[in-house]
């Protein structure tokens, strides 16, 4: 999730894109499947943290003097 902060993802869609990329990297899903966990379960767990991620981005990451994160769910 550090990549979300580093890239200053400014919308829910941007956060989704970064999460998708993270799940596809470095054999992550192969390791998850080996544990008997489905991709849907992983995504459901990540979704539980979306409000905290978006709140953190709104409070602590500057997007300019008048910007707001768009598409907060």
Secondary structure, DSSP 8 states (H G I E B T S, - for coil): -HHHHHTT--BHHHHHHHHHHHHHSTTHHHHHHHTT--HHHHHHHHHHTHHHHHHHHHHH----TT---BS--
